[in-house]
């Protein structure tokens, strides 16, 4: 059965409305899920470890009697790393090294130590940058295992200087994935617990007798995890609420259609709600890509997921030229943007909104998922308009430095007092005036 993908044309009068309808995605705030997550959070907050054990045994079909049974010792992490084939261990190490090098460069470029400057009157102003004390990393388990998520979340936290990294990963039926444990060993994770779901988020957010309370929780999860992260935000920081994965390909028609078809598959295979969009000025080329999609789909192990994703949420967009393609890309603000064209750098200069840009026909999005170096935790659902990839900066906080000299207080005190009286805040004004010379 061939796949039918909706076709849009930018020359149509109602094109923008059609495109926005394709992009529309409500993060289905299922009330039942939200209520269930809220109940679990409250229970873990009250009963701590006992509730975590109870929910983990229930949802992951475990039989733990204590939290010690749910914590993975470092010796087991190292054993998992040692058990990998030489080829797989080398690949994991290479990916980790590239992610670390990129984020170390990011830390240097961000000015990791902050800055200060001195004004003529001796007043010193500036900013101090310090890492978070404790971070919790949620790694999905169950249907799939994601060692790449371990690297992408833990390594920038380590580079930032986070004091302790606590990882949680569900292990349904007690099955642990060696590659995930090996990634934790390589990334330098401090503690690993085999728990997941809303109960894991609660344990990290509130702390238990066994699991330390963290300052921030990062990492993707299912609907219950997302609902729990929303509810604990404010008690702890969170990275983002991620929606379905997305890829937007801007193609000028010079790349092998089979490559583009597989790039679209690479996101569609994540789940049925993932979105793959091709934008191109060449209608004949888009027809060749569609033909390639139908020629290659049957060989895909996750073909039904891909088929549903492309049929329900995929789109081919015909545009006038590549400049208009860039304008549409800025409107879409995709998580992953491939510019598969002859002059990708010039076109990239026109892009303002994208989670990550993959430039040129050899830059497949999958390289960014695993080993290119930049982080694969990216803003989805058009939030690239105002959000950034996960990075070192997400594991740091900034404190303003204000040292006012006696001379500076004479000038600033008068200004502050005048404004404070205008706001009706007498103590503010008097506090500033006490420093003035009589």
C-alpha positions in Angstrom: 0.0 0.0 0.0 1.5 3.3 -1.1 1.9 6.2 1.2 0.0 9.4 0.4 1.5 12.6 1.8 -0.4 15.9 1.8 0.9 18.4 -0.8 1.0 22.1 -0.2 1.9 24.9 -2.6 3.1 28.3 -1.3 1.4 30.1 -4.2 -2.1 29.1 -2.9 -3.9 32.0 -1.2 -4.7 30.0 1.9 -1.2 28.4 2.1 -0.3 29.8 5.5 -3.5 28.5 7.1 -3.0 25.1 5.5 0.6 25.0 6.8 -0.4 26.0 10.4 -3.0 23.3 10.4 -0.2 20.8 9.5 2.0 22.1 12.3 -0.8 22.2 14.9 -0.1 19.9 17.8 -1.7 20.0 21.2 0.4 18.2 23.8 -2.8 16.5 24.8 -3.1 17.5 28.4 -5.0 14.4 29.2 -6.8 15.1 32.5 -6.6 11.4 33.6 -2.8 11.4 33.1 -2.4 14.7 34.9 -4.4 13.5 37.9 -2.5 10.2 38.0 0.8 12.0 37.9 -0.3 14.4 40.6 -1.4 11.5 42.9 2.0 9.8 42.4 3.9 13.0 43.1 2.0 13.6 46.3 2.4 10.0 47.5 6.2 10.0 46.9 6.5 13.4 48.6 4.8 12.0 51.6 6.1 8.4 51.8 9.4 8.7 50.0 11.3 5.5 49.3 8.3 3.2 50.2 6.1 4.9 47.5 8.9 4.7 44.9 9.4 1.0 45.5 5.6 0.4 45.3 5.1 2.2 42.0 8.3 0.8 40.5 7.2 -2.8 41.3 3.7 -2.1 40.0 4.6 -0.3 36.7 7.8 -2.1 35.8 6.9 -5.5 37.1 9.7 -5.6 39.6 9.9 -7.2 43.0 12.3 -4.9 44.9 12.0 -4.9 48.7 14.4 -2.0 49.3 15.9 1.0 47.4 19.3 -0.7 47.4 17.9 -3.2 45.0 17.0 -0.3 42.6 20.4 1.4 42.6 23.0 0.2 40.1 26.6 0.2 41.6 29.5 1.7 39.6 31.0 -1.8 39.3 28.0 -2.8 37.2 28.3 0.2 35.0 32.0 -0.5 34.4 31.2 -4.2 33.8 28.6 -3.2 31.2 31.2 -1.0 29.5 33.7 -3.8 29.5 31.2 -6.2 28.0 30.7 -4.2 24.8 32.2 -5.4 21.6 35.4 -3.5 20.7 33.6 -1.8 17.8 30.6 -0.7 19.9 32.8 0.5 22.7 34.9 2.5 20.4 31.8 4.1 18.8 30.4 5.0 22.2 33.7 6.5 23.3 34.1 8.5 20.1 30.6 9.9 20.5 31.2 10.8 24.1 34.6 12.4 23.2 33.0 14.5 20.5 30.1 15.6 22.7 32.5 16.5 25.5 34.9 18.5 23.2 31.9 20.5 21.7 30.5 21.4 25.2 33.9 22.3 26.6 34.3 24.7 23.7 30.8 26.0 24.4 31.7 26.6 28.1 34.8 28.6 27.0 32.9 30.7 24.5 30.2 31.4 27.1 32.7 32.9 29.5 32.4 30.3 32.2 33.9 32.4 35.0 31.7 35.5 34.5 33.0 39.0 34.3 33.6 42.2 36.3 34.3 45.8 35.4 35.2 48.8 37.5 33.6 52.3 37.1 35.6 55.5 37.5 34.3 56.0 41.1 35.5 52.5 42.2 32.1 50.8 41.9 32.5 47.2 40.7 29.8 45.4 38.7 29.8 42.0 37.1 28.4 38.5 37.0 29.6 35.3 38.6 28.8 32.0 37.0 28.4 28.9 39.1 27.3 25.3 38.3 24.3 23.6 39.8 24.9 21.4 42.8 22.8 18.4 41.8 21.1 17.4 38.5 18.7 14.6 37.8 18.7 12.9 34.4 15.7 11.0 33.2 16.6 8.4 30.5 13.7 6.6 28.8 13.4 2.8 29.1 10.9 0.2 28.1 10.2 0.1 24.4 13.6 1.5 23.5 17.0 2.3 25.1 18.8 5.5 24.5 22.5 5.6 25.4 22.8 8.7 23.3 20.4 10.5 25.7 22.8 9.6 28.6 25.7 11.2 26.8 23.8 14.3 25.7 22.4 15.1 29.1 25.2 14.0 31.4 28.3 15.3 29.6 27.3 19.0 29.4 26.4 18.8 33.1 29.8 17.4 33.9 31.5 20.0 31.7 29.6 22.7 33.5 30.9 21.4 36.8 27.7 20.0 38.3 28.6 18.4 41.7 26.4 15.3 41.5 24.5 13.7 38.6 21.7 11.3 39.5 20.3 9.2 36.7 17.0 7.4 36.7 16.1 4.8 34.0 13.1 2.4 34.1 14.0 -1.3 33.6 10.7 -3.1 33.0 10.9 -6.7 34.2 14.3 -6.0 35.5 15.9 -5.9 32.1 18.9 -3.5 32.0 20.4 -2.3 28.8 24.2 -2.7 28.9 24.8 0.1 26.4 22.8 2.6 28.6 24.9 1.5 31.6 28.1 1.8 29.7 27.2 5.3 28.5 26.6 6.2 32.2 30.1 5.0 33.0 31.7 6.9 30.2 29.7 10.1 30.9 30.6 10.1 34.6 27.2 9.7 36.1 27.4 9.5 39.9 24.4 7.4 40.9 21.9 5.4 38.8 18.5 4.1 40.0 16.3 1.7 38.1 13.1 3.7 38.5 11.0 5.7 36.0 7.7 7.4 35.5 6.1 10.1 37.6 7.5 8.5 40.7 11.1 9.0 39.5 10.4 12.7 38.8 8.9 13.0 42.3 11.9 11.3 44.0 14.3 13.7 42.2 12.2 16.8 42.8 11.4 16.2 46.5 14.2 13.8 47.6 13.7 10.6 49.6 15.8 8.9 52.3 17.8 7.3 49.5 17.5 9.6 46.5 18.9 13.2 46.9 16.8 16.1 46.0 18.2 17.7 42.8 18.1 21.3 41.6 17.1 20.5 38.0 15.6 17.6 36.1 16.5 17.0 32.4 15.7 14.4 29.8 12.6 13.1 27.9 9.9 10.7 29.0 6.4 9.6 28.3 3.2 11.6 29.0 3.3 10.8 32.7 6.9 12.0 33.0 6.0 15.2 31.1 3.0 15.9 33.3 5.1 15.3 36.4 7.8 17.7 35.2 5.2 20.4 34.6 4.0 20.0 38.1 7.4 20.1 39.9 8.7 23.1 37.9 9.3 25.7 40.5 10.4 23.3 43.1 13.2 22.3 40.7 14.2 23.5 37.3 13.4 21.5 34.2 14.9 21.6 30.7 11.8 21.6 28.5 8.5 19.8 27.8 9.4 18.0 24.6 6.8 17.2 21.9 7.1 14.7 19.1 10.3 14.7 17.0 10.4 16.8 13.8 12.5 17.1 10.7 12.2 19.8 8.0 14.3 19.3 4.9 14.9 22.2 2.5 16.1 20.6 -0.8 17.1 22.2 -4.1 16.8 18.9 -6.0 20.5 18.1 -6.2 20.6 15.4 -3.5 19.8 11.7 -4.2 16.1 11.3 -3.6 16.7 8.0 -1.7 18.8 10.0 0.8 16.1 12.5 1.4 13.4 9.8 1.7 15.5 8.0 4.4 16.1 11.3 6.2 12.3 11.8 6.4 12.0 8.2 7.7 14.6 8.9 10.4 12.2 11.0 12.3 9.0 9.4 11.3 10.2 6.1 12.8 10.3 7.6 16.3 6.5 7.5 16.8 3.2 8.1 15.0 3.1 11.7 16.0 6.5 12.6 14.7 6.6 15.1 11.8 8.6 15.0 8.6 8.3 17.9 6.1 10.0 18.4 2.7 10.2 21.9 1.2 11.4 22.2 -2.4 10.9 24.4 -5.5 11.1 21.4 -7.9 7.8 19.4 -8.2 9.4 16.7 -10.3 12.0 16.1 -7.6 9.4 15.9 -4.9 7.6 13.2 -7.0 10.9 11.3 -7.1 11.3 11.5 -3.3 7.7 10.2 -2.9 8.5 7.3 -5.3 11.6 6.5 -3.2 9.5 6.6 0.0 7.1 4.0 -1.4 10.0 1.9 -2.8 11.9 1.8 0.5 9.1 1.7 3.1 8.5 -2.1 3.1 12.1 -2.8 4.1 11.8 -0.7 7.3 11.2 -2.7 10.5 9.1 0.2 11.9 7.2 0.7 8.6 3.8 1.0 10.2 4.9 3.7 12.5 6.6 5.5 9.6 3.5 5.1 7.4 1.2 6.6 10.1 3.5 9.5 10.8 4.0 10.5 7.2 0.3 10.1 6.3 -1.1 12.0 9.3 1.6 14.6 10.0 3.9 14.7 7.0 3.8 17.2 4.2 5.5 18.2 0.9 5.6 21.9 0.3 6.2 23.3 -3.2 7.8 26.8 -3.1 8.9 29.4 -5.6 12.6 29.2 -4.8 15.0 28.4 -2.0 14.8 31.9 -0.5 11.1 31.4 0.0 11.9 28.0 1.5 14.0 29.7 4.1 11.1 32.1 4.9 8.8 29.1 5.5 11.5 27.4 7.6 11.5 30.4 9.9 7.8 30.1 10.2 8.0 26.4 11.0 10.9 26.8 13.5 11.7 23.1 13.3 13.6 21.0 15.8 15.9 19.5 13.1 16.5 21.5 9.9 18.4 20.0 7.0 19.5 22.3 4.1 20.3 19.8 1.4 21.4 22.2 -1.3 24.4 23.3 -3.3 25.1 26.5 -1.2 23.9 25.6 2.3 26.0 28.1 4.2 24.4 31.1 2.3 21.0 29.7 2.9 21.7 29.1 6.6 22.4 32.9 6.9 18.7 33.4 6.2 17.6 31.0 9.0 16.6 32.6 12.4 14.6 29.8 14.0 15.8 26.2 14.2 16.8 23.8 16.9 19.8 22.5 14.9 20.8 23.0 11.3 22.4 20.3 9.2 24.1 21.9 6.2 24.9 20.1 3.0 23.9 16.8 1.5 26.3 14.8 3.7 24.9 16.2 7.0 22.2 13.7 7.9 20.2 14.5 11.0 21.1 11.0 12.4 24.7 12.1 12.8 23.5 14.9 15.2 21.5 12.4 17.2 24.6 10.3 18.0 28.0 11.6 17.5 28.5 15.0 15.7 29.0 16.7 19.0 26.3 19.4 19.4 23.5 18.4 21.7 20.5 16.4 20.4 18.1 17.7 23.1 16.3 20.4 21.0 13.2 22.6 21.2 10.2 21.1 19.5 6.7 22.3 18.5 7.9 25.7 17.1 9.6 26.6 20.5 12.8 27.1 18.6 11.4 30.6 18.1 12.5 31.3 21.7 14.4 28.3 23.0 17.8 26.8 22.5 19.4 23.3 22.5 20.4 21.9 25.8 23.9 23.0 26.7 26.4 23.9 29.4 24.5 27.0 30.1 21.5 25.0 31.3 23.6 23.6 34.1 24.9 26.9 35.3 23.4 29.9 37.0 24.4 33.5 37.2 24.8 35.8 40.2 25.1 39.5 39.7 28.1 41.2 41.4 27.5 44.7 42.9 30.2 46.4 44.9 29.3 50.1 45.4 32.1 52.3 46.5 31.5 55.2 48.9 31.8 57.7 46.1 29.4 55.6 43.9 26.8 55.5 46.7 26.6 59.3 46.7 25.3 59.2 43.1 23.4 56.0 43.1 21.8 56.7 46.5 20.1 59.9 45.3 18.8 58.2 42.2 17.5 55.2 44.1 15.9 57.3 46.8 14.1 59.5 44.3 12.6 56.5 42.5 11.7 54.7 45.8 9.8 57.7 47.1 8.0 57.7 43.7 7.0 54.1 44.3 5.9 54.8 47.9 8.6 52.5 49.3 10.0 54.6 52.2 12.4 52.0 53.6 14.0 51.5 50.2 14.6 55.2 50.0 15.9 55.6 53.5 18.2 52.6 53.1 19.9 54.3 50.2 19.9 57.7 51.9 21.7 56.4 55.0 24.8 55.9 52.8 24.8 59.5 51.7 27.2 61.9 53.3 25.3 64.4 55.5 
